[in-house]
Amino acid sequence: MQTFLAILLISNAVFNIVVWPRFYGRIAKDARARDAAGRPTRFLIVHAVLIGIALLLGVISLIAGIAGFLV
C-alpha cells in the first residue's frame, strides 16, 4: 500500500509539473491577460498565483513520494 501511495504522489507531481507551465503559456497569450497599456490584469495575476500553488504542491508531492519509497 505504501508503494502505491508513493507512486500516486509521484504521478501527481509529474502531472502538475508538466501540465501547469504549458497552461500558463496559454493564459499569458490570452487577450484578457493584459490591459491596453500592457500591464498584467487580475486575470493573469490570479491564474499565475493558482499555477504557482499547483507547482508548489507538485514539488511537495514529489518529495513525499520519494520519501515514501525510502521509508
PyMOL Python script that loads the backbone (N, CA, C, O; Angstrom):
from pymol import cmd

cmd.read_pdbstr("""\
ATOM      1  N   MET A   1       0.825  -1.193   0.000  1.00  0.00           N
ATOM      2  CA  MET A   1       0.000   0.000   0.000  1.00  0.00           C
ATOM      3  C   MET A   1       0.873   1.262   0.000  1.00  0.00           C
ATOM      4  O   MET A   1       0.548   2.248  -0.662  1.00  0.00           O
ATOM      5  N   GLN A   2       1.965   1.224   0.734  1.00  0.00           N
ATOM      6  CA  GLN A   2       2.846   2.384   0.793  1.00  0.00           C
ATOM      7  C   GLN A   2       3.467   2.664  -0.580  1.00  0.00           C
ATOM      8  O   GLN A   2       3.629   3.822  -0.963  1.00  0.00           O
ATOM      9  N   THR A   3       3.809   1.626  -1.303  1.00  0.00           N
ATOM     10  CA  THR A   3       4.366   1.794  -2.649  1.00  0.00           C
ATOM     11  C   THR A   3       3.330   2.425  -3.575  1.00  0.00           C
ATOM     12  O   THR A   3       3.651   3.307  -4.371  1.00  0.00           O
ATOM     13  N   PHE A   4       2.097   1.968  -3.464  1.00  0.00           N
ATOM     14  CA  PHE A   4       1.020   2.537  -4.280  1.00  0.00           C
ATOM     15  C   PHE A   4       0.857   4.028  -4.013  1.00  0.00           C
ATOM     16  O   PHE A   4       0.724   4.815  -4.949  1.00  0.00           O
ATOM     17  N   LEU A   5       0.867   4.419  -2.739  1.00  0.00           N
ATOM     18  CA  LEU A   5       0.711   5.830  -2.391  1.00  0.00           C
ATOM     19  C   LEU A   5       1.898   6.660  -2.876  1.00  0.00           C
ATOM     20  O   LEU A   5       1.721   7.797  -3.312  1.00  0.00           O
ATOM     21  N   ALA A   6       3.094   6.105  -2.803  1.00  0.00           N
ATOM     22  CA  ALA A   6       4.278   6.807  -3.293  1.00  0.00           C
ATOM     23  C   ALA A   6       4.180   7.019  -4.802  1.00  0.00           C
ATOM     24  O   ALA A   6       4.495   8.099  -5.301  1.00  0.00           O
ATOM     25  N   ILE A   7       3.747   5.995  -5.521  1.00  0.00           N
ATOM     26  CA  ILE A   7       3.573   6.115  -6.974  1.00  0.00           C
ATOM     27  C   ILE A   7       2.490   7.140  -7.300  1.00  0.00           C
ATOM     28  O   ILE A   7       2.636   7.916  -8.244  1.00  0.00           O
ATOM     29  N   LEU A   8       1.420   7.147  -6.537  1.00  0.00           N
ATOM     30  CA  LEU A   8       0.340   8.114  -6.737  1.00  0.00           C
ATOM     31  C   LEU A   8       0.837   9.546  -6.524  1.00  0.00           C
ATOM     32  O   LEU A   8       0.503  10.439  -7.302  1.00  0.00           O
ATOM     33  N   LEU A   9       1.624   9.767  -5.484  1.00  0.00           N
ATOM     34  CA  LEU A   9       2.174  11.103  -5.228  1.00  0.00           C
ATOM     35  C   LEU A   9       3.128  11.544  -6.337  1.00  0.00           C
ATOM     36  O   LEU A   9       3.101  12.701  -6.758  1.00  0.00           O
ATOM     37  N   ILE A  10       3.956  10.642  -6.801  1.00  0.00           N
ATOM     38  CA  ILE A  10       4.894  10.980  -7.876  1.00  0.00           C
ATOM     39  C   ILE A  10       4.141  11.247  -9.178  1.00  0.00           C
ATOM     40  O   ILE A  10       4.508  12.146  -9.935  1.00  0.00           O
ATOM     41  N   SER A  11       3.097  10.474  -9.437  1.00  0.00           N
ATOM     42  CA  SER A  11       2.269  10.703 -10.633  1.00  0.00           C
ATOM     43  C   SER A  11       1.613  12.077 -10.573  1.00  0.00           C
ATOM     44  O   SER A  11       1.562  12.788 -11.576  1.00  0.00           O
ATOM     45  N   ASN A  12       1.114  12.448  -9.407  1.00  0.00           N
ATOM     46  CA  ASN A  12       0.521  13.763  -9.218  1.00  0.00           C
ATOM     47  C   ASN A  12       1.557  14.855  -9.470  1.00  0.00           C
ATOM     48  O   ASN A  12       1.257  15.862 -10.113  1.00  0.00           O
ATOM     49  N   ALA A  13       2.758  14.661  -8.973  1.00  0.00           N
ATOM     50  CA  ALA A  13       3.823  15.643  -9.166  1.00  0.00           C
ATOM     51  C   ALA A  13       4.161  15.800 -10.643  1.00  0.00           C
ATOM     52  O   ALA A  13       4.299  16.919 -11.137  1.00  0.00           O
ATOM     53  N   VAL A  14       4.290  14.700 -11.333  1.00  0.00           N
ATOM     54  CA  VAL A  14       4.622  14.757 -12.766  1.00  0.00           C
ATOM     55  C   VAL A  14       3.515  15.487 -13.527  1.00  0.00           C
ATOM     56  O   VAL A  14       3.797  16.323 -14.386  1.00  0.00           O
ATOM     57  N   PHE A  15       2.272  15.176 -13.218  1.00  0.00           N
ATOM     58  CA  PHE A  15       1.147  15.854 -13.876  1.00  0.00           C
ATOM     59  C   PHE A  15       1.236  17.363 -13.651  1.00  0.00           C
ATOM     60  O   PHE A  15       1.169  18.140 -14.603  1.00  0.00           O
ATOM     61  N   ASN A  16       1.388  17.778 -12.392  1.00  0.00           N
ATOM     62  CA  ASN A  16       1.437  19.210 -12.084  1.00  0.00           C
ATOM     63  C   ASN A  16       2.608  19.897 -12.762  1.00  0.00           C
ATOM     64  O   ASN A  16       2.455  20.999 -13.290  1.00  0.00           O
ATOM     65  N   ILE A  17       3.757  19.275 -12.754  1.00  0.00           N
ATOM     66  CA  ILE A  17       4.955  19.898 -13.295  1.00  0.00           C
ATOM     67  C   ILE A  17       4.928  19.956 -14.827  1.00  0.00           C
ATOM     68  O   ILE A  17       5.534  20.845 -15.426  1.00  0.00           O
ATOM     69  N   VAL A  18       4.233  19.016 -15.453  1.00  0.00           N
ATOM     70  CA  VAL A  18       4.159  19.003 -16.922  1.00  0.00           C
ATOM     71  C   VAL A  18       3.020  19.886 -17.445  1.00  0.00           C
ATOM     72  O   VAL A  18       3.204  20.620 -18.416  1.00  0.00           O
ATOM     73  N   VAL A  19       1.861  19.821 -16.816  1.00  0.00           N
ATOM     74  CA  VAL A  19       0.668  20.474 -17.360  1.00  0.00           C
ATOM     75  C   VAL A  19       0.604  21.973 -17.061  1.00  0.00           C
ATOM     76  O   VAL A  19       0.317  22.766 -17.957  1.00  0.00           O
ATOM     77  N   TRP A  20       0.864  22.365 -15.827  1.00  0.00           N
ATOM     78  CA  TRP A  20       0.610  23.756 -15.447  1.00  0.00           C
ATOM     79  C   TRP A  20       1.506  24.774 -16.139  1.00  0.00           C
ATOM     80  O   TRP A  20       1.003  25.836 -16.504  1.00  0.00           O
ATOM     81  N   PRO A  21       2.787  24.529 -16.345  1.00  0.00           N
ATOM     82  CA  PRO A  21       3.564  25.539 -17.091  1.00  0.00           C
ATOM     83  C   PRO A  21       3.043  25.753 -18.519  1.00  0.00           C
ATOM     84  O   PRO A  21       3.066  26.875 -19.024  1.00  0.00           O
ATOM     85  N   ARG A  22       2.583  24.697 -19.157  1.00  0.00           N
ATOM     86  CA  ARG A  22       2.015  24.843 -20.506  1.00  0.00           C
ATOM     87  C   ARG A  22       0.723  25.657 -20.458  1.00  0.00           C
ATOM     88  O   ARG A  22       0.448  26.452 -21.357  1.00  0.00           O
ATOM     89  N   PHE A  23      -0.060  25.456 -19.412  1.00  0.00           N
ATOM     90  CA  PHE A  23      -1.298  26.218 -19.251  1.00  0.00           C
ATOM     91  C   PHE A  23      -0.979  27.697 -19.045  1.00  0.00           C
ATOM     92  O   PHE A  23      -1.690  28.560 -19.561  1.00  0.00           O
ATOM     93  N   TYR A  24       0.076  27.995 -18.302  1.00  0.00           N
ATOM     94  CA  TYR A  24       0.467  29.390 -18.097  1.00  0.00           C
ATOM     95  C   TYR A  24       0.794  30.067 -19.433  1.00  0.00           C
ATOM     96  O   TYR A  24       0.439  31.226 -19.653  1.00  0.00           O
ATOM     97  N   GLY A  25       1.460  29.346 -20.304  1.00  0.00           N
ATOM     98  CA  GLY A  25       1.764  29.903 -21.618  1.00  0.00           C
ATOM     99  C   GLY A  25       0.511  30.296 -22.375  1.00  0.00           C
ATOM    100  O   GLY A  25       0.478  31.322 -23.054  1.00  0.00           O
ATOM    101  N   ARG A  26      -0.511  29.480 -22.255  1.00  0.00           N
ATOM    102  CA  ARG A  26      -1.783  29.798 -22.928  1.00  0.00           C
ATOM    103  C   ARG A  26      -2.466  30.988 -22.268  1.00  0.00           C
ATOM    104  O   ARG A  26      -3.032  31.843 -22.948  1.00  0.00           O
ATOM    105  N   ILE A  27      -2.410  31.038 -20.940  1.00  0.00           N
ATOM    106  CA  ILE A  27      -3.027  32.160 -20.218  1.00  0.00           C
ATOM    107  C   ILE A  27      -2.313  33.462 -20.562  1.00  0.00           C
ATOM    108  O   ILE A  27      -2.965  34.484 -20.778  1.00  0.00           O
ATOM    109  N   ALA A  28      -0.990  33.439 -20.614  1.00  0.00           N
ATOM    110  CA  ALA A  28      -0.211  34.649 -20.889  1.00  0.00           C
ATOM    111  C   ALA A  28      -0.495  35.207 -22.278  1.00  0.00           C
ATOM    112  O   ALA A  28      -0.386  36.414 -22.495  1.00  0.00           O
ATOM    113  N   LYS A  29      -0.854  34.348 -23.213  1.00  0.00           N
ATOM    114  CA  LYS A  29      -1.160  34.791 -24.577  1.00  0.00           C
ATOM    115  C   LYS A  29      -2.606  35.248 -24.737  1.00  0.00           C
ATOM    116  O   LYS A  29      -2.951  35.839 -25.760  1.00  0.00           O
ATOM    117  N   ASP A  30      -3.449  34.987 -23.755  1.00  0.00           N
ATOM    118  CA  ASP A  30      -4.857  35.341 -23.824  1.00  0.00           C
ATOM    119  C   ASP A  30      -5.014  36.868 -23.849  1.00  0.00           C
ATOM    120  O   ASP A  30      -4.256  37.589 -23.200  1.00  0.00           O
ATOM    121  N   ALA A  31      -5.980  37.335 -24.586  1.00  0.00           N
ATOM    122  CA  ALA A  31      -6.217  38.777 -24.706  1.00  0.00           C
ATOM    123  C   ALA A  31      -6.599  39.409 -23.368  1.00  0.00           C
ATOM    124  O   ALA A  31      -6.375  40.601 -23.159  1.00  0.00           O
ATOM    125  N   ARG A  32      -7.171  38.621 -22.467  1.00  0.00           N
ATOM    126  CA  ARG A  32      -7.584  39.149 -21.164  1.00  0.00           C
ATOM    127  C   ARG A  32      -6.427  39.282 -20.184  1.00  0.00           C
ATOM    128  O   ARG A  32      -6.612  39.816 -19.090  1.00  0.00           O
ATOM    129  N   ALA A  33      -5.238  38.810 -20.551  1.00  0.00           N
ATOM    130  CA  ALA A  33      -4.094  38.798 -19.637  1.00  0.00           C
ATOM    131  C   ALA A  33      -3.474  40.181 -19.441  1.00  0.00           C
ATOM    132  O   ALA A  33      -2.865  40.438 -18.403  1.00  0.00           O
ATOM    133  N   ARG A  34      -3.618  41.055 -20.401  1.00  0.00           N
ATOM    134  CA  ARG A  34      -3.004  42.389 -20.315  1.00  0.00           C
ATOM    135  C   ARG A  34      -4.030  43.446 -20.711  1.00  0.00           C
ATOM    136  O   ARG A  34      -4.892  43.212 -21.558  1.00  0.00           O
ATOM    137  N   ASP A  35      -3.916  44.605 -20.084  1.00  0.00           N
ATOM    138  CA  ASP A  35      -4.821  45.700 -20.446  1.00  0.00           C
ATOM    139  C   ASP A  35      -4.255  46.458 -21.650  1.00  0.00           C
ATOM    140  O   ASP A  35      -3.252  46.045 -22.233  1.00  0.00           O
ATOM    141  N   ALA A  36      -4.896  47.556 -22.014  1.00  0.00           N
ATOM    142  CA  ALA A  36      -4.491  48.321 -23.204  1.00  0.00           C
ATOM    143  C   ALA A  36      -3.074  48.881 -23.078  1.00  0.00           C
ATOM    144  O   ALA A  36      -2.392  49.089 -24.081  1.00  0.00           O
ATOM    145  N   ALA A  37      -2.635  49.125 -21.838  1.00  0.00           N
ATOM    146  CA  ALA A  37      -1.292  49.671 -21.612  1.00  0.00           C
ATOM    147  C   ALA A  37      -0.235  48.570 -21.493  1.00  0.00           C
ATOM    148  O   ALA A  37       0.951  48.857 -21.329  1.00  0.00           O
ATOM    149  N   GLY A  38      -0.668  47.315 -21.577  1.00  0.00           N
ATOM    150  CA  GLY A  38       0.277  46.208 -21.493  1.00  0.00           C
ATOM    151  C   GLY A  38       0.549  45.704 -20.087  1.00  0.00           C
ATOM    152  O   GLY A  38       1.383  44.819 -19.898  1.00  0.00           O
ATOM    153  N   ARG A  39      -0.141  46.251 -19.100  1.00  0.00           N
ATOM    154  CA  ARG A  39       0.039  45.801 -17.715  1.00  0.00           C
ATOM    155  C   ARG A  39      -0.755  44.524 -17.469  1.00  0.00           C
ATOM    156  O   ARG A  39      -1.815  44.330 -18.064  1.00  0.00           O
ATOM    157  N   PRO A  40      -0.255  43.654 -16.598  1.00  0.00           N
ATOM    158  CA  PRO A  40      -0.990  42.425 -16.291  1.00  0.00           C
ATOM    159  C   PRO A  40      -2.331  42.733 -15.610  1.00  0.00           C
ATOM    160  O   PRO A  40      -2.424  43.620 -14.761  1.00  0.00           O
ATOM    161  N   THR A  41      -3.341  41.998 -15.995  1.00  0.00           N
ATOM    162  CA  THR A  41      -4.663  42.161 -15.393  1.00  0.00           C
ATOM    163  C   THR A  41      -4.826  41.173 -14.245  1.00  0.00           C
ATOM    164  O   THR A  41      -3.972  40.319 -14.010  1.00  0.00           O
ATOM    165  N   ARG A  42      -5.939  41.311 -13.538  1.00  0.00           N
ATOM    166  CA  ARG A  42      -6.224  40.368 -12.444  1.00  0.00           C
ATOM    167  C   ARG A  42      -6.367  38.948 -12.980  1.00  0.00           C
ATOM    168  O   ARG A  42      -6.024  37.981 -12.299  1.00  0.00           O
ATOM    169  N   PHE A  43      -6.865  38.831 -14.178  1.00  0.00           N
ATOM    170  CA  PHE A  43      -6.986  37.515 -14.829  1.00  0.00           C
ATOM    171  C   PHE A  43      -5.637  36.803 -14.850  1.00  0.00           C
ATOM    172  O   PHE A  43      -5.543  35.640 -14.458  1.00  0.00           O
ATOM    173  N   LEU A  44      -4.607  37.483 -15.299  1.00  0.00           N
ATOM    174  CA  LEU A  44      -3.273  36.899 -15.372  1.00  0.00           C
ATOM    175  C   LEU A  44      -2.698  36.666 -13.976  1.00  0.00           C
ATOM    176  O   LEU A  44      -2.112  35.616 -13.713  1.00  0.00           O
ATOM    177  N   ILE A  45      -2.861  37.625 -13.099  1.00  0.00           N
ATOM    178  CA  ILE A  45      -2.295  37.513 -11.756  1.00  0.00           C
ATOM    179  C   ILE A  45      -2.918  36.346 -10.989  1.00  0.00           C
ATOM    180  O   ILE A  45      -2.206  35.558 -10.366  1.00  0.00           O
ATOM    181  N   VAL A  46      -4.236  36.239 -11.035  1.00  0.00           N
ATOM    182  CA  VAL A  46      -4.922  35.146 -10.324  1.00  0.00           C
ATOM    183  C   VAL A  46      -4.483  33.799 -10.868  1.00  0.00           C
ATOM    184  O   VAL A  46      -4.200  32.879 -10.100  1.00  0.00           O
ATOM    185  N   HIS A  47      -4.425  33.678 -12.171  1.00  0.00           N
ATOM    186  CA  HIS A  47      -4.009  32.406 -12.756  1.00  0.00           C
ATOM    187  C   HIS A  47      -2.549  32.095 -12.442  1.00  0.00           C
ATOM    188  O   HIS A  47      -2.202  30.939 -12.198  1.00  0.00           O
ATOM    189  N   ALA A  48      -1.700  33.104 -12.444  1.00  0.00           N
ATOM    190  CA  ALA A  48      -0.293  32.888 -12.111  1.00  0.00           C
ATOM    191  C   ALA A  48      -0.145  32.400 -10.674  1.00  0.00           C
ATOM    192  O   ALA A  48       0.668  31.517 -10.401  1.00  0.00           O
ATOM    193  N   VAL A  49      -0.922  32.963  -9.759  1.00  0.00           N
ATOM    194  CA  VAL A  49      -0.877  32.526  -8.355  1.00  0.00           C
ATOM    195  C   VAL A  49      -1.365  31.081  -8.237  1.00  0.00           C
ATOM    196  O   VAL A  49      -0.738  30.265  -7.562  1.00  0.00           O
ATOM    197  N   LEU A  50      -2.469  30.769  -8.885  1.00  0.00           N
ATOM    198  CA  LEU A  50      -3.005  29.405  -8.834  1.00  0.00           C
ATOM    199  C   LEU A  50      -2.020  28.398  -9.427  1.00  0.00           C
ATOM    200  O   LEU A  50      -1.843  27.307  -8.885  1.00  0.00           O
ATOM    201  N   ILE A  51      -1.392  28.756 -10.518  1.00  0.00           N
ATOM    202  CA  ILE A  51      -0.411  27.864 -11.148  1.00  0.00           C
ATOM    203  C   ILE A  51       0.805  27.705 -10.247  1.00  0.00           C
ATOM    204  O   ILE A  51       1.354  26.608 -10.137  1.00  0.00           O
ATOM    205  N   GLY A  52       1.232  28.788  -9.599  1.00  0.00           N
ATOM    206  CA  GLY A  52       2.344  28.705  -8.656  1.00  0.00           C
ATOM    207  C   GLY A  52       2.042  27.774  -7.497  1.00  0.00           C
ATOM    208  O   GLY A  52       2.903  27.001  -7.076  1.00  0.00           O
ATOM    209  N   ILE A  53       0.820  27.844  -6.977  1.00  0.00           N
ATOM    210  CA  ILE A  53       0.415  26.955  -5.885  1.00  0.00           C
ATOM    211  C   ILE A  53       0.391  25.509  -6.370  1.00  0.00           C
ATOM    212  O   ILE A  53       0.837  24.612  -5.656  1.00  0.00           O
ATOM    213  N   ALA A  54      -0.120  25.275  -7.569  1.00  0.00           N
ATOM    214  CA  ALA A  54      -0.158  23.916  -8.117  1.00  0.00           C
ATOM    215  C   ALA A  54       1.255  23.360  -8.295  1.00  0.00           C
ATOM    216  O   ALA A  54       1.497  22.183  -8.029  1.00  0.00           O
ATOM    217  N   LEU A  55       2.178  24.198  -8.740  1.00  0.00           N
ATOM    218  CA  LEU A  55       3.561  23.742  -8.904  1.00  0.00           C
ATOM    219  C   LEU A  55       4.214  23.462  -7.548  1.00  0.00           C
ATOM    220  O   LEU A  55       4.967  22.498  -7.408  1.00  0.00           O
ATOM    221  N   LEU A  56       3.928  24.293  -6.563  1.00  0.00           N
ATOM    222  CA  LEU A  56       4.443  24.046  -5.217  1.00  0.00           C
ATOM    223  C   LEU A  56       3.910  22.719  -4.671  1.00  0.00           C
ATOM    224  O   LEU A  56       4.662  21.934  -4.093  1.00  0.00           O
ATOM    225  N   LEU A  57       2.621  22.476  -4.854  1.00  0.00           N
ATOM    226  CA  LEU A  57       2.046  21.198  -4.422  1.00  0.00           C
ATOM    227  C   LEU A  57       2.664  20.027  -5.188  1.00  0.00           C
ATOM    228  O   LEU A  57       2.834  18.940  -4.636  1.00  0.00           O
ATOM    229  N   GLY A  58       2.996  20.253  -6.450  1.00  0.00           N
ATOM    230  CA  GLY A  58       3.657  19.212  -7.231  1.00  0.00           C
ATOM    231  C   GLY A  58       5.024  18.873  -6.666  1.00  0.00           C
ATOM    232  O   GLY A  58       5.387  17.701  -6.575  1.00  0.00           O
ATOM    233  N   VAL A  59       5.777  19.881  -6.292  1.00  0.00           N
ATOM    234  CA  VAL A  59       7.099  19.647  -5.711  1.00  0.00           C
ATOM    235  C   VAL A  59       6.971  18.932  -4.364  1.00  0.00           C
ATOM    236  O   VAL A  59       7.735  18.012  -4.068  1.00  0.00           O
ATOM    237  N   ILE A  60       6.004  19.359  -3.554  1.00  0.00           N
ATOM    238  CA  ILE A  60       5.778  18.704  -2.261  1.00  0.00           C
ATOM    239  C   ILE A  60       5.370  17.249  -2.467  1.00  0.00           C
ATOM    240  O   ILE A  60       5.833  16.367  -1.744  1.00  0.00           O
ATOM    241  N   SER A  61       4.509  16.994  -3.448  1.00  0.00           N
ATOM    242  CA  SER A  61       4.098  15.615  -3.749  1.00  0.00           C
ATOM    243  C   SER A  61       5.282  14.769  -4.193  1.00  0.00           C
ATOM    244  O   SER A  61       5.401  13.605  -3.811  1.00  0.00           O
ATOM    245  N   LEU A  62       6.160  15.358  -5.003  1.00  0.00           N
ATOM    246  CA  LEU A  62       7.342  14.631  -5.455  1.00  0.00           C
ATOM    247  C   LEU A  62       8.236  14.262  -4.275  1.00  0.00           C
ATOM    248  O   LEU A  62       8.709  13.130  -4.183  1.00  0.00           O
ATOM    249  N   ILE A  63       8.467  15.206  -3.381  1.00  0.00           N
ATOM    250  CA  ILE A  63       9.300  14.937  -2.216  1.00  0.00           C
ATOM    251  C   ILE A  63       8.660  13.869  -1.334  1.00  0.00           C
ATOM    252  O   ILE A  63       9.342  12.961  -0.860  1.00  0.00           O
ATOM    253  N   ALA A  64       7.358  13.977  -1.115  1.00  0.00           N
ATOM    254  CA  ALA A  64       6.651  12.986  -0.277  1.00  0.00           C
ATOM    255  C   ALA A  64       6.667  11.611  -0.951  1.00  0.00           C
ATOM    256  O   ALA A  64       6.816  10.595  -0.272  1.00  0.00           O
ATOM    257  N   GLY A  65       6.516  11.569  -2.262  1.00  0.00           N
ATOM    258  CA  GLY A  65       6.538  10.291  -2.974  1.00  0.00           C
ATOM    259  C   GLY A  65       7.895   9.626  -2.888  1.00  0.00           C
ATOM    260  O   GLY A  65       7.981   8.417  -2.672  1.00  0.00           O
ATOM    261  N   ILE A  66       8.954  10.397  -3.053  1.00  0.00           N
ATOM    262  CA  ILE A  66      10.297   9.851  -2.944  1.00  0.00           C
ATOM    263  C   ILE A  66      10.547   9.378  -1.513  1.00  0.00           C
ATOM    264  O   ILE A  66      11.134   8.318  -1.293  1.00  0.00           O
ATOM    265  N   ALA A  67      10.095  10.174  -0.543  1.00  0.00           N
ATOM    266  CA  ALA A  67      10.255   9.776   0.860  1.00  0.00           C
ATOM    267  C   ALA A  67       9.486   8.479   1.143  1.00  0.00           C
ATOM    268  O   ALA A  67       9.917   7.661   1.956  1.00  0.00           O
ATOM    269  N   GLY A  68       8.367   8.302   0.477  1.00  0.00           N
ATOM    270  CA  GLY A  68       7.589   7.067   0.652  1.00  0.00           C
ATOM    271  C   GLY A  68       8.340   5.834   0.204  1.00  0.00           C
ATOM    272  O   GLY A  68       8.171   4.758   0.777  1.00  0.00           O
ATOM    273  N   PHE A  69       9.170   5.981  -0.815  1.00  0.00           N
ATOM    274  CA  PHE A  69       9.988   4.847  -1.270  1.00  0.00           C
ATOM    275  C   PHE A  69      11.164   4.593  -0.341  1.00  0.00           C
ATOM    276  O   PHE A  69      11.618   3.457  -0.209  1.00  0.00           O
ATOM    277  N   LEU A  70      11.658   5.637   0.298  1.00  0.00           N
ATOM    278  CA  LEU A  70      12.857   5.494   1.121  1.00  0.00           C
ATOM    279  C   LEU A  70      12.562   4.970   2.531  1.00  0.00           C
ATOM    280  O   LEU A  70      13.449   4.430   3.192  1.00  0.00           O
ATOM    281  N   VAL A  71      11.334   5.129   2.979  1.00  0.00           N
ATOM    282  CA  VAL A  71      10.977   4.694   4.344  1.00  0.00           C
ATOM    283  C   VAL A  71      10.630   3.232   4.368  1.00  0.00           C
ATOM    284  O   VAL A  71      10.306   2.692   5.426  1.00  0.00           O
TER     285      VAL A  71
END
""", "prot")
cmd.dss("prot")
cmd.show_as("cartoon", "prot")
cmd.util.cbc("prot")
cmd.orient("prot")
